Amino acid sequence: MKTATRQKQAKKCVCALLAGGMLVSGLSFPNLVQASTLEEPVTTENQQVQVGLTDMEMGLADKYVSYNSEVNQFQLDRSIEFAMDANQVKVVENYINETNKQLQLSESNMKDEVYAISPSGEADRVNPSPKMMLKKAGVTRVDYHWNYCRIKISAGALKIAMGSGIAIAGIYAPARIVQAACAVAGIGVSTVNIKHGIWFDYNYFAAIFLGKAGKQ
């Protein structure tokens, strides 16, 4: 009887977290992602299922999100409150707040190449430029959108990432995620001579590969 009660309490806690749109801090992402992904198969489900927003609601929120390159922060137009209910707005705010924390940490990152991508598609460099790689081999960098990121891995770094995952700009994508992205991009895990880098979209809040990937 006690076990059943504890299970019910645990389920209530999980539901409360999802309903509230609570997200872990940017500094905790790498360890949490690594731990959860190693125990479970790669998930390519829709990210909105995990955070309580549908595709349509994400698209609607895009209209109210902008990027301010002067302060390196995503910003939310408060008029969104007339278009979405309070719980939905809270989820959007959590996304933006956590992404802005990542951007703030990236400002002093001299190693990794980091960009912020506005909903309109404009790209702004967040941090000082590291040494660039040859374009034909691709680049290794992170493009932050307000609600997910696009990770790019050069051909030279891809083989290692396939085996051990990749940690870049405060984000960790485990090997299974990289392998799943390679499969979508048409690059075999057993490929010996990798000539192209890849890119893939990753919801680092929930450790989900979003199913979109391609060659650089």
N, C-alpha and C positions, 0 to 999 in steps of 0.2 A: 504493500500500500504506500509506504514511504517512497519507494522507487518511482511509482507512477506519479506521485505528487511532484517529485523533483523533476521528472521529465516534462510535466506540464508547465512548471515554473520556467524551465530552460527554454521551452518553445515560446512562452510569453516574452521572455527577454529578447530572443532573436527577432520576433515580430515587432517589438517596440523599437529596436534599432533600425530595422528596415523602414518602418512607417515614419520614423523621425528623420530619415535621410542622414543619419549620423555617419560620418566618414572618419577614418583614422587619419592621424597627422602624417604629413609628407615624410617626416623622418622615419616613420615606422614602416612605410610601404615595403622596402626591400625585404626585410626579415619576414613580415607577414605573408607576402606574396610567395616567397620561397617555401615557407613551411606548408602553406595550404596547397600549393600546386604540386609539390612532390608527393602528396598523399592521394590526390585525386586526378582523374583524367583531365586533359585540356578541355576547357569550356569555350565554346564559340557561340554561346547563346547571346541573344540580344542584351546589351548592357542595361537597357532600361528596365528589364525584369528585375534586376538586382537592386535598383535604386528607386523604383516607384514612378518612373516617367516613361511614357510611350514615345515612339518615334515622332509622332505628330507633336507631342508636347515639347520634345527636345528641339524640333524645328521651329516651334513657336518661340521658345526661349531664345533661340539664335537672334531673333529680331531685336531683342532688348539687351544683348551683350555686345560690348565693344572693347577694343584694346587701346589703352593709353600708353604710347611709347615713351612719353616723358617720364612716367613713373614706373614703367614696366609692370603694369597691372591690368587685369581684366576688370571691367566695370559693368555694373548692372543698372539699367534705366529703371527707376522706381515705378514707372508707368506700367511695368509688367504686372503689378498688383491688380490692374483693371482687366487683365487678360487671363490670369491664372489664379487658382485659389492659393490660400496661404501656405498649405502644406507643400504644394508644388514649387512655390517661390522659395521656400526654405531649402528644398533639395537643390535648386539652382544656386542659391547663395552658398551652400556648403561646397558644391563643386568649385565655384569660383574662388572661395576663400582658400581651399586646399591647393588649388592650382597656383594661386598667387603666392602662397608660401613656398612652393617649389620654384617659382620664378625668382623670388627674393634670394633663395639659397643659391640659385644658379648665377646670380650677378657676380659673385666672387669666384666662380668656378673657372679656373684657367685651363682646365684640361679638356672638358667636353664642349662640343658645339651645341648651343641651345638657341632655339627660335620660339617666338610666340606667333601663333597664327590666328588672326581675327576671323570671325564668322564670314566676313566678306572675302577671305582668302589672302589678305595682305600678310606678308611675313616680316617680322622685326627681330633683329638680333638682340638677344638678352644680355650676353656676356662678351668679354674680350675674345678676340679671335685666336684659336689655337692654330697649330700648323695644319694646313689643308692637305688632303690627300688627292691623288689623281682622280679626275672625274670618271675616267673609264672603269675604275675599280669601285666607284661609289664612294660615299662618305659615311662616317659614323656620327650620328647626331640625333637630337630629340627635337621634335616640333610639338610644342604644347598648344593644344586647343583648350577651350575652357572646360570641356567635359571629358577629354581623353587625350592621348598623345600618339603621335606617329613616330615610331622608332626606325631609324635608318642604320643599317649595318653594312660596312664596306666588305668587299670580297675577302680582303686580308683578315678581317676579324670574324668573318662568318663561321668558319670551320670551328673555331674555339667556342663561339656562342652556341653552336649546335650541340656541343658536348657539355657545356657548363653554364649556359645562359649568358646574359649580358647585364652588367650593372653600369648605368650611365646616368649622370645628372640626378642622382638620388632615387632612381627607379631601377628595380630589378625585374627582368623578364627571364624566367627559368627556361631551361633547355627545351622542355616540352612545348612551350609557347613558340620559341624560335623554330623548332622543327615543324610545328603545325603551319606557321607562316611560310616556311620554305616550301612545304607541300602545295600550298595554295599558289605560290609564286612560280611553281614548276621547277624547283631545284631539289634534287634528291639528296637525302641525308648522306648517302654513300658516295656522292660525287667527290672525286679526288681533286680535280683541277677546277676550282670555283672561279669563274671569270666575272661574275656580276655580284654586286651587293644586292640587298633586298630592303624593302620598307614594309612595315605592317602597322595597323592601327590597334592600339592596346588600351583597354580601360584599366589603368593601374590602380584605381580605387578598389576594384573588385577582382583584380587579377584575371581579366577575361580578354582573350584574343577575339577581336571583333569580326574576324572572318575576311578582312580586306588586306591584301598583300600583293606585292609585285616586285619585279626586278628594277634596279636602279639603272 
